[in-house]
Amino acid sequence: MSSLDLVLLSDDNERLINFCGQYDEHLRHLEKRLGVQIANRGNHFQIDGDETVIAGCRAVMESLFAATEKDFITPELVHLALQEASIEVSLQPEIPVVEPVVIKTKHGLIKGRGANQIGYLQKIVSHDVNFGIGPAGTGKTYLAVACAVHALQTEQVRKIILVRPAVEAGEKLGFLPGDMAQKVDPYLRPLYDALHEMLGLERVEKLLEKGVIEVAPLAYMRGRTLNNAFIILDEAQNTTVEQIKMFLTRLGFGSTAVITGDITQIDLPSEKMSGLHHVLKVLSEVEGISFTHFSARDVVRHPLVQRIVEAYDAFEKKPK
């Protein structure tokens, strides 16, 4: 571990704010990509990290600061500067989160029950793309909503986007009355219930009106790029291979995605392969993506639910 002191030649506050980004998001981006730590006071910066990376980090920072004279710095510009510098990224192994994650909401603290839920929360706060796969009642959707609320309240993201494939209506929702939120309400009720519990009904309604919380069927994600958002795709077992690929490629800078589903409850036509089932084969080894597999042991509903899930599992494993 080495250390380097860097003094940027102007102490203009507006340029420094532009350079560092809102809540130092540009510095955090550099830290994450290069495996370094950056501390600053005014225009004095200290970079700690691998000796082979620090010099490159310094060059990128000086280049970006020079750009603040004429340009507004965005996460995209930081990303491009790193690409152009050709610095090897992620040189240091990821440091696992060892303490249980506790989510603070309006109505109290939320934390994982059991090792699987605790690990799921740890992965969500440390990965950009997360999959929670398992039967109903395991908390995969509820905990994802809790993380989204926490990220919004701590200003880590600017909005929450709730997405669900509207399989029963064939994703053709135009004949339904009301606005977009009302059209997909029946499919997003579990997400709404969790939001109401954590934020209160009135607060959720206000955030929906302002567009801070957005609801949309999966089909409406095509063509969008989602920056600084916490996106939850629920019931992902009912996506097609093409749909889930489209969704995953919407992810922008500063965003976190959580995809939840139960591959034992697929409602797609028999000739269609589940996108969630397919993604397990395609992305299982991709760095930066986490997978949490829940089982009947993780069910936190009525004890009968656990026995029902186990009975179905046992029946499906019997030779036909």
Order of alpha helices (4+ residues) and beta strands (2+ residues): beta-alpha-alpha-beta-beta-alpha-alpha-beta-beta-alpha-beta-alpha-beta-alpha-alpha-beta-beta-alpha-beta-alpha-beta-alpha
